[in-house]
């Protein structure tokens, strides 16, 4: 199974998100072609209600601990409640790695 698909499945099963984006951003970093090492995860879930950002990120890191131990180098986590997502209308774009093209 591809890493990206595995991440998506785990988050769907655990958090029942109303919105989920798992973006492979490895191409923006100095890694071999077709790598699955850097991801941006945007997840909107009612399960984040009443939780501070740190608790949300701990939830995500615990959920994806196997992937982090097996080669996922970076996770850019954007975690929102449905009301936060409605107010924000999206997540920030990720910058390119400083080492790309160097």
Buried (B, 14 or more C-beta within 10 A) or exposed (E): EEBBEBBBEBBEEBBEBEEBBBBBBBEBBEBEEEBBBBBBBBBBBEBBEEBEEEEBBEBBEEBBEEBEEEEBEBBBBBBBBBEEBEEEEEBEEBEEBEEEEE
